[in-house]
């Protein structure tokens, strides 16, 4: 009801700007239905909601009792509804709405919390084909289809598909003995990123953004319900994914060529001499509507990748998404999760694991290594669980809750730390670490948050 009432009030503001329906309602009913059926559509995301449901209301004026015009009661509704709606979407009551979409904060305000980028390898990445390859003495029937490469940390190897990360591993902390608590996808995702009803991206993002969008989710069209239950995508800013063009898009809101003149007229009519908190809130809310009509402003420039930057990150789909995550942080976001799912199966390979991992791992290796050199914040690279030590009859690996791996870098991370040992059979030999809460708190600490004495963390990974 909050959004409907807000839409109703905003609709009544539009006559003040004299914006014709033809300038903002440019999508047909068919396009509207296509967007609603798109898995990336998020009804709680204001920008997507504005671009679909609100414009849908514009196309059926009879749905809104607007004929009585715009009065003082509507102004009061806007005063009440706008900050609540924006805070529900973006996680803070101190947020200046126009700053969200206009990207007006030129530099991050002083904060002790560093921003966070998570690159999540969906499906459950096999440790033996990523960050904990077969150790010496592995029985022939347990050996995987790929070889290993020596890292900068003596005695520590990575899979052959991560040569650049191996050369940068001394800057990272690696854990190889996480117990996810379940061999199922969504529960394991939750133990990785969720504590109570708040994801690590929400927690860190709300502290690191300090004036912009706390939590951005880059999801290339996945329909997996874990995005809702574990990653709480409805509490993030999630750009629209174009399935056909395989790219993220700006909100499809047309520009109005007459808006500047109408705004000058509105300013001339505004003769109020005394300012108040309420009038300031009204002005910020009005500016948000204007920014949206102009197409979103500089914050959405993060979606436009310069060719030189794309080339530096590898020019691949994975590289583009990782670069985009950095650009959103540069624009003021506090945390970005890249839900890396190049296709529906992704790292969940129950068959033919060698060739598929060889194809998917290498773009990640290059892009994450460039990010580590350029990004001044924390980076987490992981999947939800490990895969079985023994290759199955289809040359793949099945789900395995033990020995999951995570790579953490930046902030207070202890570079060169390696936690966890497994034997040639893939069994954890040092007791292991429960993924639930321990990893969550370790990321908090790496980003600069002071933990309480009872907060469990992976001590070896933090300085």
N, C-alpha and C positions, 0 to 999 in steps of 0.2 A: 504493500500500500504506500510505503514511503516514496518509492520511485514513481508510481502512478500519480500521486499528488504533486510530486516535484515536477513531473512532466507537464501536468496540467497548468501549474503556475508558470513554468518556463514558456509554455505555449502562449500564455497570455502576455508575456513580456514581448514576444516577437512583433506584435503590431507597433510597438514603440520604435522598432528598428525598421519597420515597413519591409520586411523580408518576404517576398512572394513565395508561395508554396513551390512554384516551379524551380526555384533556385536551390531548395534544399531537399525536396522529395524527388529524387532522380532514379530511384530503383523501382522496378516493377514488382508486383506481388510474387511472381515466380522467383525473382532474385532474392526477395525477402525469405521465402520458404527455403530456398537453397541454403542461405546463410544460417537459418535456424537449425537445419538438419546437419550442417557441418559440425564435426566433432570439436572443432576449435571454438565454436560459438560458446560464449560464457555469459549467461544471463545476468550474473552479478558484476560483470565488468562494465563500468559505466560507458566507456567509449564505444564498445560494441553495442551496448543497449541503446545508446543514443542513436547510433547509426542504423538500427533496425527497428526496435519496438517504438521508439519515439517518432521516427519518421513514418512508421506505419500509422501511428495515430494522426500524423499530419495528413495522410492520404484519406482518412475517414474522419473529417472534422465533427461529424455527428457523434462520435464516441466521446467527445469532450464538451462539457457545457460551457463553451467559451463565449457565447454570444453576449453575456452580460458585461464583457470587458474586463478590465484589470483594475482592481481597487485596493484599498489599504489592507484588507484581509489577505489578499493574495500576496502582498509584500511581506506580511507577517509570516505567512506560510513558507515563503522562500527563505526568510531569515531562519526559520526553525529547521526546514528540511534540508537545505543545501549543505550546511556543515556536517549534519548527521550522516547524510548520504555519502559525502566524500570521505568522512572518517571511517565509515563502514567499509568502503572500498579500498582505501589507501592506508588505513591503520593508524592515523594520528589526528587529533583535534587541533594541532598546531599548524596543520598544513595550509599553505596558501594555494588555493586550487589552481589559479592561473599559472603558478610556478610549476605545477605538475606538467601541464601540457605545453607551456611556453619554454620551459628549460631556462628560466631566467637566472638561476643561481650559477654564477660563472665559476665559482670554486666551492669545494666542499667546506662547510663550516667546521670549526674545530670540534673534533670528536676523538675519543680514545678508542673507539671501536672501528676496526678496519672493515671495508666491504668484502663480500664473499661471492665467489663464483663456484657453482657446483656443476660438474659435467658428469651426468649420471648415465652409465652404460646399461640401458634397459634390457631386461631379460635375464640378467644374472651372468656375469662374465666369469669364465673359467680361470682360476688362478694359474693353472699350468700353461695356459695360452696367453697370459698377460703378465702378472707381477710376481709369480712364484713358480717358475718352471721346474721341470724334473730335476731333482738334485742328483749328484753322482751316486751311482749304485742302484738307481731305479730299475726294477725288474723289467725285462723286455715287454711283458704283457701289459705293463702299466704305463709304458712310455707313450707320450703323445706324438702327434704327427709333426711337431715343430721343434726347432732347436732353441738354444738360449744364447744370450750375449752378456758379457761381463759389464757391470756398471762401474761408476766412479767410486763406489763403496767396495772395498776389498772383500772378496768372497761372496758378494751378492750379485745374482744374475737376474735379468729380466728376459721375457720372451723375445725372440729375434725380431718381432714386429715393432719393438719399442727402442730402436737404437738411439734416438735423440733424447728420450726420457732417461735412458741408461746413463748418458753423458751428463745429465743434470740431476741425477738422483741424490747427490751429496747435498743438494739444497732442499731436499724433501724429507719427510718422515714417512716410512712405509710400515704398515701393519699387515701381517699375513695370517693372523689367527683369530679372526672375528667369528663368533658364534651368533648367527642371525636369529636363532630361536625357532626357525621354521624353514622347511624347504619350499614354501609357497611364496609366490611373488609379492602380493600386497602386504602380508604381515612383515616380510623381510624389508620391504621398502619403508614401512612405518618405523621399524627399529633403527633404520639408517638415518632418517631425517626428521622424525616426529617425536615430540615429548608432550604428553597430554594432548591439548588441542592446538598446539603451535609448532609449526615447522621451524627448523633451524634457520631457514631463509627468512621467515617472518621475524624471528627474534633478532637475528643479527641485522637484517634489513631495516627494521624500525629504529635501531640505534645508530646505524651507519649512514642512512640516507640523510637524515637531519635537514629536511626541507624539500624532499622530492619523493618519488615513488619508492616505498620500501622493498617490494618483492615483485620481480619480473619473472615470468615463466615462459621459456621458449620451447614450445611443444610443436614439432612438425607433424601435426595431424593425428596423433595417437588417440585412440578411443578407449584405452585401458582405464578401467575404473579406479585403479590405484592412483591415478592423477588426482582424483577427487578425494579419495579416502586417506591417502598417505601424504601427497604433496599439496593438498588443499588448493587446487588450482583456482577455485572460485574466490580465494582470498588474495590472488595475485593479479597483476596486470599481465594479460596474456594476449599478445598481438594476434590478429587474425592470420590464419594459415590458408594460403591459396593452394589447393591440391593440384590444380591443373598446372599452374606456373611453378609449383614447388618453391614458394617464397612467402615470407611474411609481408603483410600489407598495412599501409596506413588506413585509418578509418575513412570510409568513402563518404565524405561530407563535402559538398561542393562549395566553392568560394562565391561570395556575393560581391559583384562589382560595385554596388551602390552602398556597401556597408560603411565605408569611411565617411561619406557625406552624411549618412544618417546618424553616425556617431557624433559628428560635429554638431548636428542639430540637437541631438539629445543633450550634449554638453552645454549648449547655449540655453536650453530650457531648464537645466539644473541650476537653480538659483539658491540652493540651500547654503546658508552661511556658516552654520554650526555643524561640526562633524561629531559623530558618535560611534560607538562600537558597532551598533546596528547598521548605520549607514556604510561603515567601512566593510562590513560583511556583505552587504548588498552589492557594493561596488566590486568586491572580489568575485562574487558569484556571477555578476553580470559579465565580468572580464573572462571568466571561464567559458561562458556560453559563446562569447565572441571568438575566443581562441579556438573553440571547437569548430565553429562555422568557418574559420580560416584554415582548417585542416589539421590542427593539432600543434603547430609550432615546432620549435627546435627539438623537443624531447624525442619526437618521432624521426628525427634525422638519424638516429641510431640504426634505423632500418635500411638506410641508404649507404652501401658499402663502397668506398672508393676503390678503384681497380688496383692501385698500388698496395693498399692494405690487404685486399683479397688475395693478391698474389703472394704477399709475405706470409699469410696464414695457410697457404697451400692451394687456394682456388677451388677447394672442394666444398660440398654441402656442410660437412662437419666443421671445416675451417671457417666457413661463413658464420655459422651459428656461434662458435666460440668467439670470433671477432665481434659479432653483434652483442654478445654478453658484455664484453669489455666496453663497447661504445655506450651501452645503457648505463654502466657504472660511471663512465666519464660524464654522462649527461645528468648524473645526480642520483641514480638508483642506489639502494643500499645492498641488495643481494639479487643475483640472477641464477636461476637453475636452468641449465640446458638439459632437457630430457632427450638424450640422444637415442633416437630410434630411426635409423636409416630406412628400415622397412619393418613390417609387422612383427617378424620373428626377432630381429636384432641379434643380441648376444645369446639368446635362448636356443642354442644349437644342439638339438638332440641327434643330429646327423651331420656328417660332412663338415666337422668343426674346423679343420685345418684351413682349407681354402677360404672359407667364409670369414674367419678371424683375420687371416692375412689381408683380406680386402678391407675390412672395417677398422682394424687397429691402426694401420699406418697413417691415415689422415688424422686420427686423434693424436697419435704420437707427435706429429709435426706441429699441429696447431696448439696443443697444450704446452709444448716446449717453448714456442714463441710467446705464448701468453705468460709463462713464468718469467720470461725476461722483461716483459713490458708492463706487467700489471702490478700495481702496488697495493696488494690486498692478499686475502687468503684464497686458495684454490683447493677444492676437493675433487678427486677423480675416483669413481668406484661404481660398482653395480650392487644389486640388492642381495645376492648370495653367490656362493661358489658353485662349482659343478663337480661331479663325482671324479675321484682319482682314476677310476678304471674307464677306459673308452668302451662304449657299448658296441653291439654288433652292427650298428649303422654308422660307425666311425664318428660318433658324437658323444656327448656327456650329458648326464641327467642332473636333476637338482640335488644340491648338497649344502646343508646349512653350516657346515664347519669349514674353517680355514678361508673365510672371505677376506678379501684384500681391499685396502684403501690407501691412496697416496694423498698426502696433505702437504701443502707448501705455503710459505708466506707468514707474516706476522710473527707470533711467538713460537712457531713450529721449530723444533730442534732438528736442524738439517743433518742428514746422515744417520738418523735414528732408524733402526730396523727392529720391529717388535714381532715376535712370533716365530715358531719353528714347527715344521712338519717333517715327517719321515718320508722315505720313498713311497710308502703306501698312501700318503696324503693325510695321515692322521696328525692332529695337533699334539706336540710332545711337551709343551710348556704350560698346559692348563687352559690356554686360550683366554679370550676376553669377550664378554657378552657385548654384542653390538648395541643392544638397547641401552640408552642413556649414556653409556661410557663414550661412545663416539660423538654423540650430540654435545656433551659437555666439553670434550676435547676440542671440538671446533669452536665452541664459545670462547674457550681459553686462548686458542690460537688467534682469534680475532681481537683479543684484548680485553675480554670481559673477565672481571675478577670473580672466581668461583667461591662458593661457600665451603666450609670445612667438611660438609657432608656430601658435597657434589662429587660423584665418582667420575674419574677421567683416566685416560691412558697416559700416565705420568711420563713415561719415557719419550713421548712425542712432543712434549711442551718444555720450553726453556724456563 
